[in-house]
Amino acid sequence: MDVLDLTRLQFAVVTIYHYLFVPVSICLSATAAGFHLAWLRTAREKYLHLTKFTGKLLIVTFAVGVVTGLVQEFQFGLGWSAFARFYGDVFGPTLAIEGMLAFFLEATFLALWYFGWDRLPRRLHAATIVVVAVGTLLSAYIILAANSFMQNPVAYELDPSTGRAVLTSFTELMTNEVVLAAFPHTMGGAAMAGGGLLMAIGIWRTVADPAFRTLARVGAWTMLIGGAVTAISGDHLGKVMTAVQPMKMAAAEALYETATAAPFSVFAIGELGHDRPFFSIEIPGLLSFLGTGSFGGTVQGIDDLQTAYTAQYGPGSYVPMIPVAFWTFRLMMGAGILAMAVAAYHLWSTWETTRRVPPLPAFLRPGQGTPRWLRRFVLLAPALPAAANTFGWIFTETARQPWLAFGISKVEDGVSPGLTSAEVIASLAGFTLIYGLLAIAWYRLIVHLSRQPLTPVASEQEEPEPVPAY
C-alpha cells in the first residue's frame, strides 16, 4: 500500500469508529428528553428512573464521541492538509459553527442537566436536556452539510489566483439538496442505533426489574420507526444521488451499460463485470425506480459515464471500486431490514392483548415474550443498525471515488505533501490501540450501568417520598 492508500485507510478507521458513537448519542439525547418530559407530565417514578438511566448512557457515549471527534478533525491536518487548504474556506465555517455552537451547546447543557437535579427548577431542568437533544440535531445537520459539499459542490467559486474553493453563500451551502435528503436518512439510522442499544439492555434486564420492559419496548419502537424513516428518506436520497452522482448509482448495481427498466440484484454470484453474474436474484425495474422514480426509467451505465467524464474532466479512470459499492449497498439494506424485523418481533411477542388472534405457533403468538433462544440473539441487536450505518457511509464515500469534492478535486490531490508511509503506519497503529482501549472502556461502563438496579431499593427505616405532579 502506498501513502495514499494508507492515508485513506487511516481516515476510514478513524471515521467509522467515531460514527459508531455519534448516532447512539443523538438517539439517547432525544430518548432522555422524552422520558424526562414524560416524568414531568405524569409524575410516574418509572419515567424518572428511565430518564436518569438513559442520561448516564448518554454521558458515557457522548464522552467517547467527543474524544474520537477531536481526532477526526485533526485528520485534515495530519493526512489531508492539501485538501484542507483547498476546502478550508468552505469547510472552516461549518466546523467553527459545529464546534462553537452545537458542541459547546451540547456539553454545557448536558452538564447543567446532570448536575441540576434538585438544584434547578424542574421545568427549567427539563429544558436543559431538550436543548441537548436539539443541539445534537443541529450538530449533525451542519456536519452533513459540509459532507454534502463533497458529494454535490454548491455555493462556491474557485479563486483564480490560489485555485482554492471560496464560499459564496452560507445559506445555499446549508440548503444543498443532498443534505436536505441525507439528514432525515441519517437521523433515521441514528434512531435505529440508539433504539437497538436500549432494546438489548431492556430485554437483558427485564427479569431483574420490570421497568426495563418499558425501556425494551421504547427501544424497539424507536428502532422500527427509525427504520421506516430511513427507508422512506433513502428512496428520495437515491433519486438525488442519481441526479448529482449518476456513477454512484451505476456502481451500486455494477451496471456497465445504460439500461431502461434496469433491474436490481438482491443477490449475485459471479464476477461483477460487463457480463452479468452467472446467478443472481433480480427485481425487474427496481433500479430504475430507485434512481428515477419510474420502473421504466433510464439509468446511465458505467461505460457511458466514463466516456462522458473523460471528455469533461480529462483522461483518467472515474470508476469507483465496483465490488465495494455493490456489496456495501446490499449489506446496508440487509442489516437495516433485519434490525427492523428483530424490533417488530419483540414488539409482537411482548404485546399484551385480550383480542382473539388466529391460531399461530407458540413463538408467533403475541404476549408470549421473547423466546430464550432468540433472547441471546437480540442482545446483538445494536450491531445490526451499527453495521447498516457503517456500510452506508462506506458506500457513500467510496462510490464517490476518485473525487474528494465531486468534479473539482480528486483524492490523490488532497494528501499532505511530504507524508511518508512510516508516519501514517505509526499514527494508524497508535489510533487503533487507543480506540481499542476506548471501546473496552465504553463497553465495560455500559454493562456496569446496565447491571445497576433501575429502581433504587428504599431503606427499611425510610419511606420513599412521593413525587409531586406538575
ABEGO torsion letter per residue (X at the ends): XBAAAAAAAAAAAAAAAAAAAAAAAAAAAAAAAAAAAAAAAAGBAAAAAAAAAAAAAAAAAAAAAAAAAAAAAAAAAAAAAAAAAAAAAAAAAAAAAAAAAAAAAAAAAAAAAAAABGABBAAAAAAAAAAAAAAAAAAAAAAAAAAAAAABBBGBBBBAAAGBBBBABAAAAAABAAAAAAAAAAAAAAAAAAAAAAAAAAAAAAAABAAAAAAAAAAAAAAAAAAAAAAAAAAAAAAAAAAABAAAAAAAAGBABBBBGBBBBABBBEBBBABBBABBBBBBGAAAAAAAGBAABBBBBAAAAAAAAAAAAEBEBABBBAAAAAAAAAAAAAAAAAAAAAAAAAAAAABBBABBBBBBBAAABBGAEBBAAAAAAAAAAAAAAAAAAAAAAAAAAAAAOABABBGABBAAAABBBGBBAAAAAAAAAAAAAAAAAAAAAAAAAAAAAAABBABBBBBAABBBBBBBBX
